[in-house]
Amino acid sequence: MHKNELLAFIMQHKWQILGALGGLLFCILVFVINFWRTLFLFAVVAALSFIGALLDEGGIERVQEFFSRLFRKK
């Protein structure tokens, strides 16, 4: 398989490959650091990734807007 064919294969199946790698990483972490620590780690990474996406979208103002809408009084 040539380099271009391999790259085309990876691009065509990128979500399957990422899903498999994510599952493998999750299983390794469960066996190494236990289930609850792994879930905590994934929750922290997901939360910080979400905040990073908000910062990319509109800076600190977007983060402030999100949290003010989340915790507003009705």
MARFITI-92565 format. One record per residue: residue number from 1; y, x, z of N, C-alpha, C, O in turn. Coordinates in nm, 3 decimals. Last residue first. Layout:
{num=NUM | npy=Y | npx=X | npz=Z | capy=Y | capx=X | capz=Z | cpy=Y | cpx=X | cpz=Z | opy=Y | opx=X | opz=Z}
...
This chain:
{num=74 | npy=3.231 | npx=-3.492 | npz=3.676 | capy=3.235 | capx=-3.614 | capz=3.594 | cpy=3.314 | cpx=-3.720 | cpz=3.659 | opy=3.328 | opx=-3.830 | opz=3.604}
{num=73 | npy=3.322 | npx=-3.151 | npz=3.657 | capy=3.298 | capx=-3.271 | capz=3.737 | cpy=3.315 | cpx=-3.393 | cpz=3.650 | opy=3.400 | opx=-3.398 | opz=3.561}
{num=72 | npy=3.146 | npx=-2.887 | npz=3.490 | capy=3.260 | capx=-2.977 | capz=3.507 | cpy=3.222 | cpx=-3.098 | cpz=3.591 | opy=3.106 | opx=-3.140 | opz=3.594}
{num=71 | npy=2.961 | npx=-2.686 | npz=3.430 | capy=2.984 | capx=-2.721 | capz=3.570 | cpy=3.103 | cpx=-2.813 | cpz=3.591 | opy=3.158 | opx=-2.818 | opz=3.701}
{num=70 | npy=2.961 | npx=-2.666 | npz=3.150 | capy=2.835 | capx=-2.682 | capz=3.222 | cpy=2.858 | cpx=-2.735 | cpz=3.363 | opy=2.782 | opx=-2.819 | opz=3.411}
{num=69 | npy=3.224 | npx=-2.619 | npz=3.084 | capy=3.162 | capx=-2.743 | capz=3.039 | cpy=3.034 | cpx=-2.770 | cpz=3.116 | opy=3.001 | opx=-2.886 | opz=3.144}
{num=68 | npy=3.251 | npx=-2.369 | npz=3.202 | capy=3.337 | capx=-2.477 | capz=3.249 | cpy=3.282 | cpx=-2.613 | cpz=3.204 | opy=3.292 | opx=-2.711 | opz=3.277}
{num=67 | npy=3.065 | npx=-2.221 | npz=3.056 | capy=3.039 | capx=-2.246 | capz=3.198 | cpy=3.130 | cpx=-2.354 | cpz=3.254 | opy=3.090 | opx=-2.425 | opz=3.346}
{num=66 | npy=3.186 | npx=-2.229 | npz=2.797 | capy=3.050 | capx=-2.278 | capz=2.818 | cpy=3.027 | cpx=-2.312 | cpz=2.965 | opy=2.976 | opx=-2.420 | opz=2.996}
{num=65 | npy=3.436 | npx=-2.109 | npz=2.846 | capy=3.428 | capx=-2.247 | capz=2.799 | cpy=3.289 | cpx=-2.306 | cpz=2.824 | opy=3.277 | opx=-2.420 | opz=2.868}
{num=64 | npy=3.356 | npx=-1.849 | npz=2.915 | capy=3.427 | capx=-1.932 | capz=3.013 | cpy=3.420 | cpx=-2.079 | cpz=2.974 | opy=3.402 | opx=-2.165 | opz=3.061}
{num=63 | npy=3.246 | npx=-1.773 | npz=2.670 | capy=3.161 | capx=-1.776 | capz=2.790 | cpy=3.226 | cpx=-1.864 | cpz=2.896 | opy=3.158 | opx=-1.946 | opz=2.960}
{num=62 | npy=3.472 | npx=-1.784 | npz=2.508 | capy=3.358 | capx=-1.871 | capz=2.477 | cpy=3.264 | cpx=-1.882 | cpz=2.597 | opy=3.208 | opx=-1.989 | opz=2.622}
{num=61 | npy=3.629 | npx=-1.584 | npz=2.621 | capy=3.677 | capx=-1.722 | capz=2.622 | cpy=3.563 | cpx=-1.820 | cpz=2.596 | opy=3.559 | opx=-1.927 | opz=2.656}
{num=60 | npy=3.499 | npx=-1.351 | npz=2.564 | capy=3.493 | capx=-1.399 | capz=2.702 | cpy=3.541 | cpx=-1.544 | cpz=2.712 | opy=3.498 | opx=-1.617 | opz=2.801}
{num=59 | npy=3.380 | npx=-1.421 | npz=2.226 | capy=3.434 | capx=-1.338 | capz=2.333 | cpy=3.423 | cpx=-1.405 | cpz=2.470 | opy=3.348 | opx=-1.501 | opz=2.488}
{num=58 | npy=3.242 | npx=-1.580 | npz=2.047 | capy=3.384 | capx=-1.603 | capz=2.071 | cpy=3.443 | cpx=-1.525 | cpz=2.185 | opy=3.549 | opx=-1.563 | opz=2.237}
{num=57 | npy=2.988 | npx=-1.473 | npz=1.969 | capy=3.044 | capx=-1.589 | capz=1.902 | cpy=3.195 | cpx=-1.602 | cpz=1.923 | opy=3.268 | opx=-1.631 | opz=1.829}
{num=56 | npy=2.928 | npx=-1.269 | npz=2.142 | capy=2.938 | capx=-1.240 | capz=1.998 | cpy=3.011 | cpx=-1.351 | cpz=1.925 | opy=3.086 | opx=-1.326 | opz=1.831}
{num=55 | npy=2.914 | npx=-1.418 | npz=2.378 | capy=3.018 | capx=-1.316 | capz=2.362 | cpy=3.036 | cpx=-1.278 | cpz=2.216 | opy=3.149 | opx=-1.257 | opz=2.172}
{num=54 | npy=2.687 | npx=-1.572 | npz=2.321 | capy=2.816 | capx=-1.638 | capz=2.342 | cpy=2.931 | cpx=-1.539 | cpz=2.325 | opy=3.033 | opx=-1.571 | opz=2.265}
{num=53 | npy=2.498 | npx=-1.369 | npz=2.311 | capy=2.524 | capx=-1.448 | capz=2.190 | cpy=2.657 | cpx=-1.522 | cpz=2.202 | opy=2.732 | opx=-1.533 | opz=2.105}
{num=52 | npy=2.508 | npx=-1.286 | npz=2.579 | capy=2.547 | capx=-1.193 | capz=2.472 | cpy=2.578 | cpx=-1.266 | cpz=2.342 | opy=2.672 | opx=-1.230 | opz=2.272}
{num=51 | npy=2.401 | npx=-1.513 | npz=2.697 | capy=2.539 | capx=-1.476 | capz=2.726 | cpy=2.592 | cpx=-1.378 | cpz=2.622 | opy=2.707 | opx=-1.387 | opz=2.581}
{num=50 | npy=2.141 | npx=-1.491 | npz=2.590 | capy=2.224 | capx=-1.608 | capz=2.560 | cpy=2.371 | cpx=-1.578 | cpz=2.586 | opy=2.457 | opx=-1.613 | opz=2.505}
{num=49 | npy=2.059 | npx=-1.253 | npz=2.708 | capy=2.065 | capx=-1.261 | capz=2.563 | cpy=2.153 | cpx=-1.379 | cpz=2.520 | opy=2.230 | opx=-1.367 | opz=2.424}
{num=48 | npy=2.057 | npx=-1.330 | npz=2.973 | capy=2.154 | capx=-1.228 | capz=2.929 | cpy=2.166 | cpx=-1.225 | cpz=2.777 | opy=2.274 | opx=-1.196 | opz=2.724}
{num=47 | npy=1.848 | npx=-1.519 | npz=2.965 | capy=1.982 | capx=-1.557 | capz=3.009 | cpy=2.086 | cpx=-1.457 | cpz=2.960 | opy=2.192 | opx=-1.497 | opz=2.911}
{num=46 | npy=1.630 | npx=-1.360 | npz=2.876 | capy=1.675 | capx=-1.476 | capz=2.797 | cpy=1.817 | cpx=-1.516 | cpz=2.835 | opy=1.898 | opx=-1.545 | opz=2.747}
{num=45 | npy=1.611 | npx=-1.174 | npz=3.087 | capy=1.639 | capx=-1.127 | capz=2.950 | cpy=1.691 | cpx=-1.242 | cpz=2.865 | opy=1.786 | opx=-1.224 | opz=2.789}
{num=44 | npy=1.547 | npx=-1.350 | npz=3.297 | capy=1.669 | capx=-1.269 | capz=3.302 | cpy=1.708 | cpx=-1.221 | cpz=3.163 | opy=1.825 | opx=-1.227 | opz=3.125}
{num=43 | npy=1.300 | npx=-1.452 | npz=3.203 | capy=1.412 | capx=-1.542 | capz=3.229 | cpy=1.545 | cpx=-1.466 | cpz=3.232 | opy=1.644 | opx=-1.513 | opz=3.176}
{num=42 | npy=1.141 | npx=-1.220 | npz=3.189 | capy=1.172 | capx=-1.293 | capz=3.066 | cpy=1.289 | cpx=-1.388 | cpz=3.086 | opy=1.370 | opx=-1.404 | opz=2.995}
{num=41 | npy=1.135 | npx=-1.157 | npz=3.466 | capy=1.190 | capx=-1.062 | capz=3.369 | cpy=1.229 | cpx=-1.133 | cpz=3.240 | opy=1.338 | opx=-1.110 | opz=3.187}
{num=40 | npy=1.001 | npx=-1.383 | npz=3.565 | capy=1.137 | capx=-1.353 | capz=3.610 | cpy=1.206 | cpx=-1.259 | cpz=3.511 | opy=1.322 | opx=-1.279 | opz=3.476}
{num=39 | npy=0.752 | npx=-1.350 | npz=3.439 | capy=0.834 | capx=-1.467 | capz=3.410 | cpy=0.979 | cpx=-1.445 | cpz=3.451 | opy=1.071 | opx=-1.484 | opz=3.378}
{num=38 | npy=0.676 | npx=-1.108 | npz=3.562 | capy=0.693 | capx=-1.114 | capz=3.418 | cpy=0.778 | cpx=-1.234 | cpz=3.379 | opy=0.867 | opx=-1.221 | opz=3.295}
{num=37 | npy=0.654 | npx=-1.187 | npz=3.825 | capy=0.755 | capx=-1.086 | capz=3.791 | cpy=0.782 | cpx=-1.085 | cpz=3.641 | opy=0.895 | opx=-1.065 | opz=3.598}
{num=36 | npy=0.439 | npx=-1.363 | npz=3.796 | capy=0.570 | capx=-1.414 | capz=3.838 | cpy=0.681 | cpx=-1.314 | cpz=3.809 | opy=0.791 | opx=-1.353 | opz=3.772}
{num=35 | npy=0.217 | npx=-1.198 | npz=3.703 | capy=0.268 | capx=-1.312 | capz=3.628 | cpy=0.410 | cpx=-1.350 | cpz=3.666 | opy=0.494 | opx=-1.368 | opz=3.578}
{num=34 | npy=0.233 | npx=-0.833 | npz=3.714 | capy=0.190 | capx=-0.965 | capz=3.760 | cpy=0.269 | cpx=-1.076 | cpz=3.693 | opy=0.375 | opx=-1.053 | opz=3.634}
{num=33 | npy=0.256 | npx=-0.590 | npz=3.582 | capy=0.348 | capx=-0.620 | capz=3.693 | cpy=0.327 | cpx=-0.758 | cpz=3.753 | opy=0.404 | opx=-0.795 | opz=3.842}
{num=32 | npy=0.027 | npx=-0.569 | npz=3.407 | capy=0.084 | capx=-0.451 | capz=3.473 | cpy=0.167 | cpx=-0.491 | cpz=3.595 | opy=0.151 | opx=-0.431 | opz=3.702}
{num=31 | npy=-0.045 | npx=-0.818 | npz=3.305 | capy=-0.148 | capx=-0.734 | capz=3.366 | cpy=-0.090 | cpx=-0.618 | cpz=3.446 | opy=-0.151 | opx=-0.573 | opz=3.543}
{num=30 | npy=0.205 | npx=-0.904 | npz=3.210 | capy=0.132 | capx=-0.984 | capz=3.310 | cpy=0.028 | cpx=-0.899 | cpz=3.380 | opy=0.013 | opx=-0.907 | opz=3.502}
{num=29 | npy=0.263 | npx=-0.706 | npz=3.018 | capy=0.344 | capx=-0.716 | capz=3.139 | cpy=0.275 | cpx=-0.798 | cpz=3.248 | opy=0.285 | opx=-0.765 | opz=3.366}
{num=28 | npy=0.066 | npx=-0.765 | npz=2.827 | capy=0.068 | capx=-0.633 | capz=2.892 | cpy=0.147 | cpx=-0.640 | cpz=3.022 | opy=0.104 | opx=-0.586 | opz=3.124}
{num=27 | npy=0.146 | npx=-1.025 | npz=2.754 | capy=0.015 | capx=-1.000 | capz=2.815 | cpy=0.010 | cpx=-0.866 | cpz=2.888 | opy=-0.043 | opx=-0.857 | opz=2.998}
{num=26 | npy=0.402 | npx=-0.972 | npz=2.642 | capy=0.387 | capx=-1.061 | capz=2.757 | cpy=0.256 | cpx=-1.037 | cpz=2.829 | opy=0.253 | opx=-1.028 | opz=2.952}
{num=25 | npy=0.331 | npx=-0.806 | npz=2.426 | capy=0.417 | capx=-0.755 | capz=2.533 | cpy=0.403 | cpx=-0.840 | cpz=2.659 | opy=0.395 | opx=-0.787 | opz=2.770}
{num=24 | npy=0.184 | npx=-0.993 | npz=2.275 | capy=0.121 | capx=-0.871 | capz=2.324 | cpy=0.200 | cpx=-0.812 | cpz=2.440 | opy=0.142 | opx=-0.773 | opz=2.542}
{num=23 | npy=0.385 | npx=-1.178 | npz=2.217 | capy=0.267 | capx=-1.218 | capz=2.294 | cpy=0.194 | cpx=-1.099 | cpz=2.353 | opy=0.149 | opx=-1.103 | opz=2.467}
{num=22 | npy=0.554 | npx=-1.014 | npz=2.062 | capy=0.602 | capx=-1.075 | capz=2.186 | cpy=0.488 | cpx=-1.119 | cpz=2.276 | opy=0.494 | opx=-1.099 | opz=2.397}
{num=21 | npy=0.384 | npx=-0.959 | npz=1.847 | capy=0.431 | capx=-0.849 | capz=1.933 | cpy=0.484 | cpx=-0.901 | cpz=2.065 | opy=0.462 | opx=-0.840 | opz=2.170}
{num=20 | npy=0.357 | npx=-1.219 | npz=1.745 | capy=0.239 | capx=-1.146 | capz=1.791 | cpy=0.279 | cpx=-1.031 | cpz=1.883 | opy=0.215 | opx=-1.009 | opz=1.986}
{num=19 | npy=0.624 | npx=-1.274 | npz=1.678 | capy=0.551 | capx=-1.357 | capz=1.774 | cpy=0.430 | cpx=-1.286 | cpz=1.831 | opy=0.404 | opx=-1.293 | opz=1.951}
{num=18 | npy=0.674 | npx=-1.078 | npz=1.484 | capy=0.750 | capx=-1.077 | capz=1.609 | cpy=0.682 | cpx=-1.161 | cpz=1.717 | opy=0.682 | opx=-1.124 | opz=1.834}
{num=17 | npy=0.489 | npx=-1.165 | npz=1.291 | capy=0.477 | capx=-1.031 | capz=1.348 | cpy=0.552 | cpx=-1.024 | cpz=1.480 | opy=0.500 | opx=-0.970 | opz=1.578}
{num=16 | npy=0.590 | npx=-1.416 | npz=1.231 | capy=0.453 | capx=-1.403 | capz=1.281 | cpy=0.434 | cpx=-1.268 | cpz=1.349 | opy=0.371 | opx=-1.259 | opz=1.454}
{num=15 | npy=0.842 | npx=-1.346 | npz=1.137 | capy=0.832 | capx=-1.425 | capz=1.260 | cpy=0.690 | cpx=-1.422 | cpz=1.316 | opy=0.673 | opx=-1.425 | opz=1.438}
{num=14 | npy=0.787 | npx=-1.190 | npz=0.903 | capy=0.856 | capx=-1.131 | capz=1.018 | cpy=0.840 | cpx=-1.212 | cpz=1.146 | opy=0.826 | opx=-1.154 | opz=1.254}
{num=13 | npy=0.656 | npx=-1.204 | npz=0.656 | capy=0.586 | capx=-1.250 | capz=0.776 | cpy=0.655 | cpx=-1.205 | cpz=0.905 | opy=0.588 | opx=-1.183 | opz=1.006}
{num=12 | npy=0.828 | npx=-1.096 | npz=0.467 | capy=0.770 | capx=-1.228 | capz=0.441 | cpy=0.709 | cpx=-1.288 | cpz=0.568 | opy=0.710 | opx=-1.409 | opz=0.585}
{num=11 | npy=0.886 | npx=-0.845 | npz=0.572 | capy=0.994 | capx=-0.942 | capz=0.558 | cpy=0.939 | cpx=-1.084 | cpz=0.537 | opy=0.998 | opx=-1.180 | opz=0.586}
{num=10 | npy=0.631 | npx=-0.726 | npz=0.554 | capy=0.695 | capx=-0.743 | capz=0.684 | cpy=0.805 | cpx=-0.848 | cpz=0.677 | opy=0.816 | opx=-0.932 | opz=0.766}
{num=9 | npy=0.594 | npx=-0.725 | npz=0.275 | capy=0.501 | capx=-0.797 | capz=0.361 | cpy=0.565 | cpx=-0.826 | cpz=0.497 | opy=0.554 | opx=-0.937 | opz=0.549}
{num=8 | npy=0.805 | npx=-0.557 | npz=0.198 | capy=0.803 | capx=-0.696 | capz=0.150 | cpy=0.711 | cpx=-0.781 | cpz=0.237 | opy=0.743 | opx=-0.895 | opz=0.269}
{num=7 | npy=0.718 | npx=-0.319 | npz=0.321 | capy=0.844 | capx=-0.380 | capz=0.361 | cpy=0.851 | cpx=-0.526 | cpz=0.319 | opy=0.897 | opx=-0.611 | opz=0.395}
{num=6 | npy=0.483 | npx=-0.276 | npz=0.171 | capy=0.476 | capx=-0.295 | capz=0.317 | cpy=0.603 | cpx=-0.362 | cpz=0.368 | opy=0.595 | opx=-0.453 | opz=0.450}
{num=5 | npy=0.591 | npx=-0.240 | npz=-0.082 | capy=0.499 | capx=-0.351 | capz=-0.058 | cpy=0.487 | cpx=-0.381 | cpz=0.090 | opy=0.482 | opx=-0.497 | opz=0.130}
{num=4 | npy=0.741 | npx=-0.007 | npz=-0.040 | capy=0.809 | capx=-0.131 | capz=-0.080 | cpy=0.721 | cpx=-0.253 | cpz=-0.056 | opy=0.770 | opx=-0.358 | opz=-0.016}
{num=3 | npy=0.536 | npx=0.179 | npz=0.022 | capy=0.641 | capx=0.148 | capz=0.119 | cpy=0.711 | cpx=0.016 | cpz=0.087 | opy=0.736 | opx=-0.064 | opz=0.177}
{num=2 | npy=0.213 | npx=0.067 | npz=-0.090 | capy=0.334 | capx=0.147 | capz=-0.098 | cpy=0.438 | cpx=0.098 | cpz=0.002 | opy=0.426 | opx=-0.010 | opz=0.059}
{num=1 | npy=-0.117 | npx=0.085 | npz=0.000 | capy=0.000 | capx=0.000 | capz=0.000 | cpy=0.123 | cpx=0.090 | cpz=0.000 | opy=0.135 | opx=0.179 | opz=0.084}
